[in-house]
C-alpha cells in the first residue's frame, strides 16, 4: 500500500476515533452531572417531606385535642384563623422591636413580647381558654402593633417639634404599660395553673 494512502486511511480512522471519544466523554460528563443533581434533589425532597409530615402530625394532634375540648369543625376553623392573626401580630411586634432601641429597652424591663409568645402557646394547648383571652387576642396585640408602628414612624422624622416629642413620650409610655399588662396576664395564667395543681394534689 502506498504510504500516502496508508496515512490517509490512518488519519480518517484516527479522526473517527477522536470523534467517538469526544462523544463518549460528553455522555459521561452529562450522566455525572445528572447523578449529582439527582442525589441533591432527592436529599432535598426527603428533608421537605420530613418537615411536611412533622407539620401534618402536629396539626393532626392539635385538631384531635380541639375536638376533645368540645370544639366543632367550624369552631376549629375560626379558632385557627384567630390564632393565625394573633401570630401575625406577635411577629410584627417582634420585627418592630428589632428596629428600635427604645422598644428593646421596654421589652427588657417588661418582658411583654416574650409573655405574648407563651400566652399564644398556652391558648394553642388549651383551646377552651380562648374566650378568657379575648382581650389579649383582639385588643392588646392589635393595639401593640399600632403603637409600635406609630412610634417608629414618629422616630423617623428628621425634625422633632415639642409636640412630636411629647407624642413620642406618651406613645412609649403606652407601649410600656401595655407590654407590662400582657406580661401580668401571662403571670396570672401561670398562677391559675399553680392553683389548679394545688387543688389536685393531696397532702397526707
C-alpha positions as CSV (number, residue, x, y, z in Angstrom):
1,X,0.0,0.0,0.0
2,X,1.4,3.4,-0.9
3,X,2.5,5.5,2.1
4,X,0.2,8.4,1.1
5,X,-2.9,6.1,1.0
6,X,-1.9,4.5,4.4
7,X,-1.6,7.9,6.0
8,X,-5.0,9.0,4.6
9,X,-6.7,5.8,5.9
10,X,-5.0,6.1,9.2
11,X,-5.9,9.8,9.5
12,X,-9.6,9.1,8.8
13,X,-9.5,6.2,11.3
14,X,-7.9,8.4,14.0
15,X,-10.3,11.2,13.3
16,X,-13.3,8.9,13.7
17,X,-11.8,7.5,17.0
18,X,-11.3,11.0,18.3
19,X,-14.8,12.0,17.5
20,X,-16.2,8.9,19.2
21,X,-14.0,9.5,22.3
22,X,-15.3,13.1,22.5
23,X,-19.0,11.9,22.3
24,X,-18.4,9.3,25.0
25,X,-16.7,11.9,27.1
26,X,-19.6,14.3,26.8
27,X,-22.1,11.5,27.6
28,X,-20.1,10.6,30.7
29,X,-20.0,14.2,31.9
30,X,-23.8,14.5,31.3
31,X,-24.5,11.4,33.3
32,X,-22.2,12.5,36.1
33,X,-24.0,15.9,36.3
34,X,-27.4,14.2,36.2
35,X,-26.3,11.9,39.0
36,X,-25.1,14.7,41.3
37,X,-28.2,16.8,40.8
38,X,-30.4,13.7,41.3
39,X,-28.8,13.0,44.7
40,X,-29.1,16.7,45.6
41,X,-32.8,16.9,44.8
42,X,-33.6,13.5,46.3
43,X,-32.0,14.7,49.6
44,X,-33.9,18.0,49.4
45,X,-37.2,16.3,48.8
46,X,-36.7,14.0,51.7
47,X,-36.0,16.9,54.0
48,X,-39.1,18.8,52.8
49,X,-41.3,15.7,53.1
50,X,-40.0,15.1,56.6
51,X,-40.9,18.7,57.5
52,X,-44.3,18.3,55.9
53,X,-45.0,15.1,57.8
54,X,-44.0,16.7,61.1
55,X,-46.3,19.6,60.4
56,X,-49.1,17.3,59.4
57,X,-48.7,15.3,62.6
58,X,-48.7,18.4,64.8
59,X,-51.8,19.7,63.0
60,X,-53.5,16.3,63.4
61,X,-52.6,16.2,67.1
62,X,-53.9,19.7,67.6
63,X,-57.2,19.1,65.8
64,X,-57.7,15.9,67.9
65,X,-57.1,17.9,71.1
66,X,-59.6,20.6,69.9
67,X,-62.2,18.0,69.3
68,X,-61.6,16.6,72.8
69,X,-62.1,20.2,74.2
70,X,-65.6,20.2,72.6
71,X,-64.9,22.3,69.5
72,X,-66.8,21.5,66.3
73,X,-65.1,21.6,62.9
74,X,-66.4,25.1,62.3
75,X,-65.2,26.2,65.8
76,X,-61.8,24.8,65.0
77,X,-61.7,26.8,61.7
78,X,-62.5,30.0,63.5
79,X,-60.1,29.2,66.3
80,X,-57.2,28.6,63.9
81,X,-58.0,31.8,62.0
82,X,-57.8,33.8,65.2
83,X,-54.5,32.1,66.1
84,X,-53.1,32.9,62.7
85,X,-54.0,36.6,63.2
86,X,-52.5,36.6,66.7
87,X,-49.3,35.0,65.4
88,X,-49.0,37.6,62.7
89,X,-49.4,40.4,65.3
90,X,-46.8,38.9,67.5
91,X,-44.3,38.6,64.6
92,X,-45.0,42.2,63.6
93,X,-44.4,43.4,67.1
94,X,-41.1,41.5,67.2
95,X,-39.9,42.9,63.9
96,X,-40.8,46.4,65.1
97,X,-38.9,45.9,68.3
98,X,-35.7,44.9,66.4
99,X,-35.8,48.3,64.6
100,X,-35.7,50.5,67.7
101,X,-33.5,50.6,70.9
102,X,-36.2,52.2,73.0
103,X,-38.6,49.4,72.3
104,X,-35.9,46.9,73.1
105,X,-35.4,48.6,76.5
106,X,-39.1,48.4,77.2
107,X,-39.0,44.7,76.4
108,X,-36.1,44.1,78.7
109,X,-38.0,45.7,81.5
110,X,-41.5,44.3,81.0
111,X,-41.0,41.1,79.0
112,X,-44.3,41.7,77.2
113,X,-43.3,40.2,73.9
114,X,-41.9,37.0,75.4
115,X,-45.0,36.7,77.6
116,X,-47.2,37.1,74.5
117,X,-45.4,34.1,72.9
118,X,-46.0,32.0,75.9
119,X,-49.7,33.1,76.1
120,X,-50.1,32.2,72.5
121,X,-48.7,28.7,73.1
122,X,-50.9,28.3,76.1
123,X,-54.0,29.1,74.0
124,X,-52.9,26.6,71.4
125,X,-52.6,23.9,74.1
126,X,-55.8,24.9,75.9
127,X,-58.4,26.0,73.3
128,X,-61.1,26.1,75.9
129,X,-59.3,29.1,77.4
130,X,-59.8,31.1,74.2
131,X,-62.7,33.2,75.5
132,X,-60.8,34.1,78.6
133,X,-58.0,35.6,76.4
134,X,-60.2,37.7,74.1
135,X,-58.7,40.9,75.4
136,X,-55.2,39.7,74.7
137,X,-56.0,38.4,71.2
138,X,-58.4,41.1,69.9
139,X,-57.3,44.2,71.9
140,X,-53.8,44.0,73.4
141,X,-51.9,42.6,70.4
142,X,-53.5,44.7,67.7
143,X,-53.0,47.9,69.8
144,X,-49.4,47.0,70.4
145,X,-48.8,46.7,66.7
146,X,-50.4,50.1,66.1
147,X,-48.5,51.8,68.9
148,X,-45.1,50.4,67.9
149,X,-45.7,51.3,64.2
150,X,-46.7,54.8,65.2
151,X,-43.7,55.2,67.5
152,X,-41.2,54.1,64.8
153,X,-42.8,56.4,62.2
154,X,-42.5,59.4,64.5
155,X,-38.9,58.5,65.3
156,X,-38.1,58.6,61.6
157,X,-39.0,62.3,61.4
158,X,-35.8,64.4,61.0
159,X,-37.3,67.5,62.7
160,X,-39.0,66.8,66.0
161,X,-41.1,69.6,67.4
162,X,-42.1,69.8,71.0
163,X,-45.4,68.4,70.2
164,X,-43.9,65.4,68.4
165,X,-41.5,64.7,71.3
166,X,-44.5,64.8,73.7
167,X,-46.3,62.3,71.4
168,X,-43.3,60.1,71.4
169,X,-43.0,60.1,75.2
170,X,-46.7,59.4,75.6
171,X,-46.7,56.6,73.0
172,X,-43.7,55.0,74.6
173,X,-45.4,55.1,78.0
174,X,-48.5,53.4,76.5
175,X,-46.3,50.7,74.9
176,X,-44.6,50.1,78.3
177,X,-47.9,50.0,80.1
178,X,-49.5,47.6,77.6
179,X,-46.4,45.4,77.5
180,X,-46.5,45.2,81.3
181,X,-50.2,44.3,81.2
182,X,-49.5,41.5,78.7
183,X,-46.7,40.1,81.0
184,X,-49.0,40.4,84.0
185,X,-51.7,38.5,82.2
186,X,-49.4,35.6,81.5
187,X,-48.2,35.5,85.1
188,X,-51.9,35.3,86.1
189,X,-52.3,32.3,83.7
190,X,-49.3,30.6,85.5
191,X,-50.8,31.3,88.9
192,X,-54.1,29.8,87.8
193,X,-52.3,26.6,86.7
194,X,-50.5,26.5,90.1
195,X,-53.7,26.9,92.0
196,X,-55.3,24.1,89.9
197,X,-52.4,21.8,90.7
198,X,-52.7,22.7,94.4
199,X,-56.3,21.5,94.5
200,X,-55.4,18.4,92.6
201,X,-52.5,17.4,94.8
202,X,-53.5,15.8,98.1
203,X,-51.2,16.2,101.1
204,X,-51.1,13.4,103.7
